Each structure stands twice: as C-alpha cells, then as structure tokens.
C-alpha cells in the first residue's frame, strides 16, 4: 500500500512538472501579442512588419513538432525534453535582449521551435506514465491549464510591460522555464516510464507512414485541427466583432473577451470530470452540437444585422464552450488510437493541429475582406460541419 501511494504521488508530481510546459508553450505564442505596437516602436519598424512576428513564431513551432516528438522516440524522452527546455530558456533570454527586428525574429523562431518540445514530448510522456487507458484523463487536466492561459495573457503581458518593459515578458518566460527545469531535474528521473518505448528499428518514414495509414488517428487529428482552427480564428475576430461591429469600448471589450473565453475553461474542466462516466466519443459529439449551435446563431445574427451584445456574446460562448470541450477529448482520442511510436504520433498530431488555424485563418482573411462578419460566421459553420463529418466517416 505504501509503495502504491508513493507511485501515485510520483506520477502526479511528474505530470505536474511536465504539464507545466503546456501553458508555457501558449505563453511563447501569445504573450507578446498585446505588445505588438510597442515592439514596432522599439524596433522602429512598420506595423506590417511587426505583425509578421506571430507567423515567425508559428513557423518555428510547426518545425519543432516535426522534430522533438520523433527525436524522443529515438532518444530518451527525458533527455529530449531537457534539451528543449534548455534551448527555450536560452532563446527566451536572447529574444528579450534583441536589438533589432532581424535578431528578434531569429530568436523568436527558435523560441517557437523549442516551445514545441513541451507539447510534442509532453503528450507522449503522459502515455508513458499513465498508459493508454488513463492518458486521456491526464491530457484532459492539461487541457484545463491550456484553456486558462489565453484568458490571463492580456493582463499578464500589460502588467509586466508597465512594471518593467517589453523584454520583461521574455524574462518571465525564462524564469518560468528555470523553475520547471529545477523540478524536472529533481523529480523526473530516467526510469522506464521516461524511456522511448517505440521499436528503434522502425525507420522515421515508416513511423509516420504507420500513423498516416491509421484511419482512426487521422480522423481524430483532422477533427482536432479543424476545431483548433475555429478556436484561433474566433479569438482573432473578437476585436472586429465587439469594437467594430458592436461598437463597445476597449475596456468593455476586455471584459467581454474574458466572458466569452471563460466557457472554454469551464468545459475543459467538465471534460476531465465526465470523461470516465460518458466516454470520449459522447463528449466530442456534445461539443460538436454546442459549436454548431453557436455558429448557426452567429450566421443568423450577422445576416440580419442584429447588434445586440448579449445575443452575439451567447453565440460566441456556445462556440468556445464546444471547442473547449472537444480539444482535450480529440487530443486524448488521437494519442490513444496508436499503439507505438508515441513521440512520432504526438509530433504529427501537433503539426497537423497547427496547420488547422493556419488554413482556417488564411481563408478567413479573404472571406472577411469580401463578405465581412457574415463570411466569417459562415466559414465557422462550414468548418464545424466538416469537423463533425470527418469523425463520422
């Protein structure tokens, strides 16, 4: 009994340390966004140039997904995560010290590349620690932490900037990484659950091919990518909806933005609470219904030109509630649909998940320019329907 309790505490502590890297990934991608105008003035560049910074970070993030998870299958997972964490700390410090835009972009790209370690290797680590059956629940807990991060980004970013300067956000991330590093070195030992479990004789391309021919894995990942595209696109359109369309003040928008994003956190908690009782598939179906209701509501509101803050907010809350419920469930379903090379599977999952918002936001830019918010709402509805159909095929 004592040994069992000790094992439970050990797994919980490892999960806490490894799981802390998931919010750090989102901070690397999001924490600088409220300060883009400040960064433009700091480097004396145009707004068009500084707005390319998220693209630069995501390019590194995308490349990182192709690298870190697969490396962990060839190498020890602990060593892989340690290497990525050290690179993250160094690149965060160097990004904050950048004296021109070129160096800032270079180190930001490396920061995004290293940040991919925590999600790619982290998901595989959870399967190693808990096994396939219990990994969904652990990943759902991580979904709660990741759902919280976007809500706290604006106040955290502005607080650090006003207290110090723009480089403080990168120093904060470096300090966060150092704390994680200390915990990692102390409590995550190189035992069997941190060793690469895959058969080393499998060639890299064969590993990817085996997952790409896994129909269930592809369906889960495709649905995940489309839902993540809905999430990111909806967040990017919030200023246009509230400030331009509903003409609320920016102070009111900051409050309403928190309100509409809150359901994603609540439903991530619900996902963890109900997954054992109702199962992953049923919760994903419920999430699809919520997202469809919200998307249909937005289409009607924008088509009729309704400018009632309460109605638009309710429609958006349905969308974020559905996405908040579905994302951790789709991630868990993706990782538990494979039987080997979990690092490669995690890399593919995160890579394709990142492609989702790249495609959807790219289409939305053209659609919004041509048809306004109605085009955005119709796009969300179409993507939500496709995501549902993909899982039913």
C-alpha positions in Angstrom: 0.0 0.0 0.0 2.8 2.4 0.9 4.6 1.6 -2.4 1.4 2.1 -4.3 0.8 5.5 -2.7 4.4 6.5 -3.4 4.0 5.5 -7.1 0.8 7.6 -7.3 2.5 10.6 -5.8 5.4 10.2 -8.1 3.2 10.0 -11.2 1.3 13.0 -10.1 4.4 15.1 -9.4 5.9 14.1 -12.8 2.6 15.0 -14.5 2.5 18.4 -12.8 6.1 19.2 -13.8 5.7 18.0 -17.4 2.2 19.5 -17.7 3.5 22.9 -16.6 5.3 23.1 -20.0 2.0 23.1 -21.9 0.9 26.6 -20.7 4.5 27.8 -21.3 4.0 26.8 -24.9 1.0 29.1 -25.2 2.8 31.9 -23.5 5.6 31.7 -26.1 3.0 32.0 -28.8 0.6 34.6 -27.3 2.3 36.6 -24.5 3.9 39.1 -26.9 0.7 39.8 -29.0 -0.8 42.5 -26.8 2.6 44.4 -27.1 3.0 44.2 -30.9 2.6 48.0 -31.3 5.2 48.6 -28.5 7.6 46.2 -30.2 7.1 48.0 -33.5 8.1 51.3 -31.9 11.0 49.6 -30.1 12.5 48.3 -33.3 11.4 51.3 -35.4 9.5 49.2 -38.0 6.1 49.4 -39.6 3.0 47.7 -38.3 3.0 45.4 -41.3 6.5 44.1 -40.4 5.9 43.6 -36.7 2.6 41.8 -37.4 4.7 39.1 -39.1 6.1 38.1 -35.7 3.3 35.6 -34.9 3.9 33.9 -38.3 7.6 33.7 -37.5 7.0 32.1 -34.1 4.4 29.6 -35.6 6.9 28.6 -38.3 9.4 27.6 -35.6 6.6 26.0 -33.6 5.5 23.9 -36.7 9.0 22.8 -37.4 9.5 21.9 -33.8 6.6 19.5 -33.9 8.2 17.6 -36.7 11.5 17.3 -34.7 11.0 16.9 -31.0 8.5 14.1 -30.7 10.2 12.0 -33.2 13.6 12.6 -31.6 12.1 11.4 -28.3 11.2 8.0 -30.0 14.9 7.6 -31.0 16.3 9.1 -27.8 15.3 9.1 -24.2 12.2 11.3 -23.6 13.7 12.8 -20.5 16.9 13.9 -22.4 14.8 15.3 -25.3 12.6 17.4 -23.0 15.6 18.6 -21.1 17.4 19.7 -24.3 14.3 21.5 -25.5 13.8 23.2 -22.1 17.4 24.5 -22.0 17.0 25.8 -25.6 13.8 27.5 -24.6 15.4 29.3 -21.6 18.3 30.5 -23.7 16.2 31.7 -26.7 13.7 33.5 -24.3 16.6 35.4 -22.8 18.2 36.2 -26.2 14.8 37.3 -27.6 14.4 39.8 -24.8 18.0 41.1 -25.5 17.4 41.6 -29.2 18.5 44.9 -30.5 16.9 44.8 -34.0 14.0 43.1 -35.7 16.1 40.5 -37.5 17.6 39.1 -34.3 14.2 39.4 -32.6 12.6 37.3 -35.4 15.5 34.8 -35.3 15.3 34.1 -31.6 11.5 34.2 -31.6 11.5 31.5 -34.3 13.9 29.4 -32.1 11.7 30.1 -29.1 8.7 28.7 -31.0 10.8 25.8 -32.2 11.8 24.9 -28.6 8.3 25.5 -27.2 7.0 22.7 -29.3 9.1 20.3 -27.1 6.6 20.6 -24.3 3.5 19.6 -26.3 5.1 17.0 -28.6 7.1 15.2 -26.0 4.7 16.0 -23.2 1.8 14.2 -24.7 3.9 11.1 -25.4 5.3 11.4 -21.8 1.7 11.2 -20.4 1.1 8.0 -22.3 4.4 6.6 -21.0 3.5 7.5 -17.4 -0.2 6.5 -17.2 -0.6 4.1 -20.1 -3.1 4.4 -22.9 -6.3 3.9 -20.8 -5.6 6.7 -18.3 -3.7 9.1 -20.6 -6.9 10.7 -21.8 -7.8 11.9 -18.3 -4.2 13.3 -17.7 -4.3 15.1 -21.1 -7.8 16.5 -20.1 -6.2 18.1 -17.0 -3.6 19.6 -19.3 -6.4 21.0 -21.4 -7.7 22.8 -18.4 -4.3 24.6 -17.9 -4.1 25.4 -21.6 -7.7 26.7 -21.6 -6.7 29.1 -18.8 -3.7 30.6 -20.5 -5.4 32.7 -23.2 -7.6 34.3 -20.6 -4.6 35.5 -18.5 -2.3 36.6 -21.4 -3.5 40.2 -21.8 -3.4 41.3 -18.2 -0.1 39.5 -17.5 1.5 40.9 -20.6 0.4 44.5 -19.8 1.4 44.2 -16.1 4.9 43.1 -17.0 5.3 45.8 -19.5 4.1 48.6 -17.3 6.1 47.4 -14.3 9.3 46.9 -16.4 9.5 47.0 -20.2 8.6 44.8 -23.2 11.6 42.4 -22.6 10.2 41.5 -19.2 7.7 39.1 -20.8 10.6 37.1 -22.2 12.5 37.2 -18.9 9.3 36.0 -17.2 9.2 33.0 -19.6 12.8 32.3 -19.0 12.3 32.3 -15.2 9.2 30.1 -15.7 11.4 27.7 -17.6 14.2 27.7 -15.0 11.7 26.8 -12.3 10.4 23.9 -14.5 14.0 22.9 -15.1 14.8 22.6 -11.4 11.7 20.5 -10.8 12.4 18.4 -13.8 16.0 17.6 -12.7 14.9 16.8 -9.2 11.8 14.7 -9.7 11.7 13.3 -13.3 14.2 10.5 -13.3 15.4 8.4 -16.2 13.3 5.4 -15.4 11.4 3.1 -17.6 8.4 5.4 -18.0 10.7 8.1 -19.4 12.4 5.9 -21.9 11.5 5.9 -25.5 9.0 3.0 -25.8 9.0 2.6 -29.6 10.9 0.0 -31.5 14.1 1.7 -32.6 14.3 -0.4 -35.7 11.4 1.4 -37.3 12.6 4.0 -39.8 11.4 7.5 -39.3 9.3 7.5 -42.5 7.8 4.1 -41.6 6.7 5.5 -38.3 5.0 8.4 -39.9 3.5 6.2 -42.6 2.1 3.8 -40.0 0.3 6.6 -38.3 -0.9 8.2 -41.6 -2.4 4.9 -42.6 -4.2 4.6 -39.2 -7.7 5.7 -40.2 -8.8 6.4 -36.6 -5.8 8.5 -35.8 -6.2 10.6 -39.0 -9.9 11.2 -38.3 -9.2 12.3 -34.7 -6.3 14.6 -35.7 -8.3 16.1 -38.7 -11.2 16.9 -36.4 -8.8 18.4 -33.8 -7.1 20.6 -36.4 -10.4 22.0 -37.7 -11.7 22.6 -34.1 -8.4 24.4 -33.3 -8.8 26.4 -36.4 -12.3 27.5 -35.2 -10.8 28.4 -31.8 -7.9 30.6 -33.1 -10.0 32.2 -35.9 -12.7 33.1 -33.4 -10.3 34.7 -31.0 -8.7 36.7 -33.8 -12.1 38.1 -34.8 -13.2 39.2 -31.4 -11.9 42.8 -31.7 -13.8 43.1 -35.1 -17.0 41.8 -33.6 -17.0 43.8 -30.4 -15.2 47.0 -31.2 -16.1 47.5 -34.9 -19.4 45.7 -35.2 -21.0 46.2 -31.8 -19.0 49.4 -31.1 -18.2 48.7 -27.5 -15.4 50.5 -25.7 -12.0 48.7 -25.5 -12.4 48.5 -21.7 -15.8 46.7 -22.2 -14.2 44.6 -24.9 -11.5 43.3 -22.5 -14.3 42.3 -20.0 -16.5 40.7 -22.7 -13.4 38.9 -24.2 -12.8 37.3 -20.8 -16.5 36.4 -20.6 -16.7 34.7 -24.0 -13.5 32.8 -23.4 -14.4 31.6 -19.9 -16.7 28.7 -21.2 -13.6 27.1 -22.9 -12.0 26.8 -19.5 -15.2 25.6 -17.8 -15.8 22.9 -20.5 -12.2 21.8 -20.3 -12.9 21.1 -16.6 -16.1 19.4 -17.5 -14.2 17.2 -19.9 -12.0 15.9 -17.2 -14.9 15.4 -14.8 -17.2 13.5 -17.2 -14.8 11.6 -19.5 -14.8 8.4 -17.3 -18.6 8.4 -17.0 -19.6 9.3 -20.5 -16.6 8.4 -22.7 -14.6 10.5 -25.2 -16.8 9.9 -28.2 -20.0 11.1 -26.5 -18.4 14.2 -25.1 -17.0 15.1 -28.6 -20.5 14.7 -30.0 -21.9 17.1 -27.4 -19.1 19.5 -28.2 -20.0 19.4 -31.9 -23.6 20.2 -31.1 -22.6 23.2 -29.0 -20.2 24.6 -31.7 -22.9 24.1 -34.4 -25.5 26.0 -32.3 -23.1 28.9 -31.8 -22.1 29.0 -35.5 -25.7 28.9 -36.7 -26.6 31.6 -34.2 -23.8 33.9 -35.5 -24.8 33.4 -39.1 -28.4 34.5 -38.4 -27.3 37.4 -36.2 -24.8 38.8 -38.8 -27.2 38.1 -41.7 -30.0 40.0 -40.1 -27.6 42.7 -38.9 -28.5 42.2 -35.2 -26.3 44.3 -33.0 -27.4 43.1 -29.5 -24.3 42.4 -27.4 -26.0 39.8 -25.3 -27.1 37.7 -28.3 -23.7 37.8 -30.0 -22.0 37.0 -26.8 -24.2 34.0 -26.1 -23.5 32.6 -29.6 -19.8 33.0 -29.1 -20.0 31.4 -25.7 -21.6 28.3 -27.3 -18.7 28.2 -29.8 -16.0 28.5 -27.2 -17.8 26.0 -24.9 -17.9 23.4 -27.7 -14.2 23.9 -28.7 -13.1 23.9 -25.0 -14.8 20.5 -24.5 -13.6 19.0 -27.8 -9.9 19.9 -27.9 -8.7 17.8 -24.9 -11.0 15.0 -25.9 -9.7 14.9 -29.5 -6.1 15.1 -28.3 -6.7 12.1 -26.0 -8.5 10.2 -28.7 -5.7 10.8 -31.1 -3.0 9.6 -28.8 -4.9 6.5 -27.6 -5.6 5.4 -31.2 -2.0 4.5 -31.8 0.0 1.5 -30.3 3.6 2.5 -30.9 5.9 5.5 -31.7 4.0 7.8 -29.4 6.5 10.6 -30.0 6.1 10.5 -33.7 2.3 10.3 -33.3 2.4 13.3 -31.0 4.6 15.3 -33.4 2.2 14.5 -36.3 -0.8 15.4 -34.2 0.6 18.8 -33.1 1.9 19.6 -36.6 -1.4 18.9 -38.2 -3.2 20.8 -35.4 -1.0 23.8 -36.0 -1.9 23.6 -39.8 -5.6 23.8 -38.9 -5.6 27.5 -37.7 -3.1 28.4 -40.5 -5.5 27.3 -43.1 -8.7 28.5 -41.5 -7.4 31.9 -40.6 -5.9 32.3 -44.0 -9.3 31.6 -45.7 -11.0 33.8 -43.1 -8.8 36.8 -44.1 -10.1 36.6 -47.7 -13.6 35.8 -46.7 -13.8 38.6 -44.2 -12.5 41.1 -46.7 -15.1 40.1 -49.3 -18.2 39.3 -47.1 -17.4 40.8 -43.6 -18.5 39.1 -40.4 -21.2 37.1 -42.2 -18.5 35.4 -44.2 -16.6 34.7 -41.0 -19.7 33.1 -39.4 -20.5 31.0 -42.5 -16.8 29.8 -42.6 -17.1 28.7 -38.9 -20.3 26.9 -39.6 -18.8 25.1 -42.6 -15.6 24.1 -40.7 -17.7 22.9 -37.8 -19.8 20.7 -40.1 -16.8 19.3 -41.9 -15.1 18.5 -38.5 -18.2 16.6 -37.4 -18.5 14.7 -40.7 -14.8 13.7 -40.6 -15.4 11.9 -37.3 -18.5 10.2 -38.6 -16.9 8.8 -41.7 
